[in-house]
């Protein structure tokens, strides 16, 4: 797949490296000349300029990518880049920085596919650790794993189960959980799964399909017979 990342700071750099390690094609748009040079040194095609400039995004190939991630520290720039992505009918991911507030989330969430907020996730993890929850799930993320969001259907066999007690395939862990139209958080020990919930899962490529099937309640024997 092909991705366009706006911003090559801490979050953008790491995201680009993980995607590239999995064989995806990544292009960078970054305003800072030194970061552009680093992106180029790291092997990425990099364009210097403002992520709000739609002409620059077009030069960077926004019309030909599968998704755009706007990961700068500037909320306005991130939103503008995502709106350009939406105009090209691609998946959009927008970063909200440490100034996160619930009203900001509600304002922008309907216009993009996903919102990420690294600082808030870290704070939620610290809170969870203080309350006795499991923070180590985040430490399992490596370049060999994939993070994906899985929607829980109304007929999922997992409904009513505590998030932390679900026995997912080996090497797969839930690192965040959220209700419909609510932000994702690291799950507290008593959090249960409801219809329409979203589960953010870390898994290796070979087991991600098994995780999705487990959440849907697919019959593995029926799948095996269909593939025979």
N, C-alpha and C positions, 0 to 999 in steps of 0.2 A: 504493500500500500504506500501511498504518497501523502506526506504531511507537510504543512506549513506552520512553523512556530515563530511567533512574534515575541521577541525578547530572549536574550541569551544570558540572563543572569543565572542565579543558583538553580531555580526551578526549571527554566527553559533549557539550560545546559544538560541537566540530569535527564530530563525527559527526552531530549534529542539523542543522547548517548544510548539510552535504553532502547528506543525505537530502532536506532541504527544497528545495535547489537543483534536485534531480531530480524534484520534483513530489510527493514523498511527504508524508503527514500525520504530524506528530511531536508527541507530548505529553511533557512533562517532569515528573518528580518530583524534587524537590530539597529538602534540609533547611535550607540556608542561605538566609535571607530576601533577602540582597543578590543572590544568584545566581538566585533565583526572579524577582526584579524584572528582572534582566537578560534572563532567558529570555522574560519577557513583553514587554519592550522589543524583543526580537529577533523578535517575532511568533509565539511559541509559546504554546500553552495550557500553563500551568504550575501545579503543585500543590505547596504547601509541606508537608513532613512527612518522616517516616522511611520509607525504601524497604522496610523490613522489615514495615511495617504493611499487611497484606493488605486491610484495609478501605479504606485510602487508595488502594491500587493499583486496587481496584475502582471507586472514585470517579473515578480517572483514566482508566478505560475499558479495563482489562486484558482484559476478556472480549471486546472488540471489535477488538483489534489483531492484527496478523499475527505480531509478534515483540516481545520485550522485551530490552533491553540494559541490564544492571546495570553501570554504569561508575564507581561511586564508588571512593574509596580504602579503603573498609571491606569486607574480604573477607566477613565474616559478613552484612552488609547485602546485598551482591551475591548471595550464595548464596540467602538467604531470598527475595529478589525473583525470582530465577530459578525457585525451587521453586514460587512462586505462579504464575509463567508456565507451568510444566510442568503444574500442576493444571488450567490452562485450555487445555491442549493447543496451546500456541503455541511458536514457536522461541525458544530462550533463548541469550543470549550473556553471559558473565560475565568481568569484568576481574579479573585477579590483578595486584597491584601489585609494587613493588620487592622485597618480601619473598618473591618467588617461590622455591619449592623443588620439586624433582622429586616429593617425596612429597605435596605439596599438590596439584600438578597431578593426580597419580594418584588422589587422594582425591575430587576434585570432577569430573574430566573425564567420568566415566561418567554423571553426573547432569544435565549440560547439553549443549547442542548444540555450542557452541564456547566456547573460553577464549581471551581476548586478554590480552597482557601487554606494554604499550608499552615499559616500561623494558627488559625483557629483549630485545625485538626490537631496540631501539637498541644494546644491548650486543653482540648478535649481529652487527649491522651493522658496528660498530667493529672487531670481531674479523675479520670478513670482509675489511674494507678493509686491515687490517694484514697479512693473509695473501695479499693481491693479488686478492681477489674484487671484484665489481662492486657497489658500494653505491649508485650513482647511480639504480638502478631505483626507489628510494623517492622520489627527488626528482621523478619524473614524475607523481606523484599530484596531480591537480587536481580541482576541483569538477565538471569535465565528464566525469570518468572514474568507473568502478565497480570496486570490489574484490570478487572472488568466489572461492570455493574450488571447485576442480574435482577430482573423484575419478578416478583412473586405473584403468580396467577391465583385467581379465586379458588381453584381446586387443588392447589399445591398441598402435598401431604405434610409439608413442614409447618403449616399454619398452626399456631398455638404452642410451638416449640420455643424454648429459650434459645436465642441466637448462639450463645456461647456453648451450648450443649449439642448442637447439630454436628454429626460425625460426617464431615465431607470427605471426598476421596483424598488419599494420602498426598501430602504436600500442598493441600488447598486450605486456605484460612479466610474467614470473614474479618476484614479490618474496619469496616464501617457499615452502618445500618441506618435507614431512614424511612419515615412514613411518607405517604403520598403528599407531594408538594411541600415537603419539609427537607431541610438540609441533612446531609449524612453526618453521623457522629460515630465515634468508636462506641460499640454497644456496651451498656452497663450489664452487670451480671444477671439482672432480672428481666432484661428486655426480651419480649416475645415477638414472634413473627406473625404479621397479619397480612391479609390479602392486599395487594397493591404496594407492599413494601419494596424497597430496593436494598439489595445486598451488594456491597462492594467487596469483591473477592480477589484474593491473590492465589494464582495457580500456575503450574507450568502448562505449556501449550498442549500437552497430551491429555491433561485431566480437565481442562476448562469445559470441554463438551460434556464430560460426565457430571460436572457441577451443575451445568444448566439443565441437564436431563433430570438430575435429582430434585432440583427445585420445581421443575414442571411435573414431576411424578411419572416420567416416561417409563415404560416397561422395557428394561434392557434385553430381555429374551425376545420380545417382539421386534426390537430394533435389529437384533442379531439375525433373526429370521428374514427380516426385510432386506438385509444387506447380503444374505446368502445367495 
